[in-house]
Amino acid sequence: MEIRLQSLKPEPRNGTVPMSIHTPGLIAWAKAGYGADKKNDLSLVTTIAESFNLKREVVLAILTGEVETRIEDDDVVVEWPGDDPMERSKQ
């Protein structure tokens, strides 16, 4: 299953361009910092999981390099080998 983590592309408002998040840079930064401090690692995984609506095990696999990622334009694409990687709210 392919997962596409897309960069946010906000629309200009009132003549200003709001700051956006470049997803390839964010994931590269997270990979570089993962493993340095267990407390920070938990926050990092939680933040990325919640931001992209992913299960925590998917984020861990991405940050540890267990799964391959590739960059397409401003997006990060992951080939996830397992079940649905998206975190679904319990109804």
Beta strands, then each sheet from edge to edge (+ up, - down):
strand 1: 2-5
strand 2: 69-72
strand 3: 75-79
sheet 1: 1+ 3- 2+
end
